[in-house]
Amino acid sequence: MSPGNKPHPTVRIGFGRRNAFFITVFVACVGVALVTAPLAFGFAVAIGLLAMAAICVWVMRNRKGQHLFVNELAVDDAAIRYSEFSDRTVTMSWEEIERVVYYFGPPDFPDPWAGLAPDRAWQLYRAGSGVSIHVPDMHDHSRRLAQWCARRLPGFRADLLDEARASREEKSWILWQRTDQPEGR
């Protein structure tokens, strides 16, 4: 081998504890299904149990500790980033923001039996596109957004935010709007 050529790194495929656990669970489900199928459940139920065990193993191995709903908000001097789900993050710089709205209204998907709490959320609209970041009023999101908006957006109406958060009226409050927009927008 010449000095400029490096060998390819070897990839080691191990059979670690995590894999052993999932295979053990799968084998146990197969065993239970095969023993109980002729006795009480029937062949279709046994196949269903096998399929469910296989799906559970596959999902747990492929998710690798990721959560579907993450609800993460990152705010800094450059931009606002919000991740509602683990596979999607929306980012908007401070210069792109056209208006900031606080919304209080009915839930997106009301449940007639259990009901849902009204939707309280921040909506930050991008100039020209109408695309927004929808940040629910959860955890410390409102406190952090209010602090950053007051710092980065001159004319931000913190007093109106306090009124909106205390109100029970279903409506949208415009907390800030860019004034240097051309007419007709």
C-alpha positions, 0 to 999 in steps of 0.5 A, a space after each residue: 500500500 502506498 503512503 497516500 492510500 489509507 485503508 477503508 475503515 471497517 464497519 463493525 456490526 455488533 449484536 448489542 444489549 439493545 438488539 438482544 432485548 428486542 429479539 428476546 421480546 419478539 421471540 417471547 411474543 412468537 412463543 406465546 402466540 404459537 402456544 395460545 393460538 390453537 387453544 383459545 385465540 385462533 390462528 388470526 389472533 396469533 398472526 395479529 399478535 406476531 404482527 404487532 410484536 414485529 411492528 413494536 420492535 421495528 418502531 422502537 429500533 428505528 425511533 432511537 429515543 426520538 420523540 415525535 412532539 418536542 415543542 422546542 423554542 430557541 430564540 437568539 439575536 439572529 432568529 427564532 426557531 421552533 420545533 413542534 415535531 422532531 422532524 420539522 423546524 421553522 426558522 425566521 430571522 428578526 428582519 423577516 418578521 412582518 407582524 406578531 399576533 397573539 391568538 386566543 380561540 377555539 381549539 383546532 380539533 375539539 373533542 365533543 366528549 372530553 373537550 379541549 382547552 382553548 388555543 392560545 398561541 403566538 403567530 409570527 408572520 414572515 413578510 410577503 409570504 404569509 408563512 408563520 411560526 405558530 408557537 403555543 402558549 406553553 411552558 415559558 414560551 410566552 415569557 421568552 418571546 415577550 422579552 425578546 420581542 420587546 428587545 428586538 422589535 421597537 414598538 412591541 405592545 407588551 401591555 396589549 399582551 398582558 390584556 390578551 393573556 387575561 382576556 376570555 374573548 376569542 380574537 387575535 391581538 396584533 402586538 407588533 406590525 412592521 411600519 416600513 411596509 409598502 402600501 397595499 400590503 
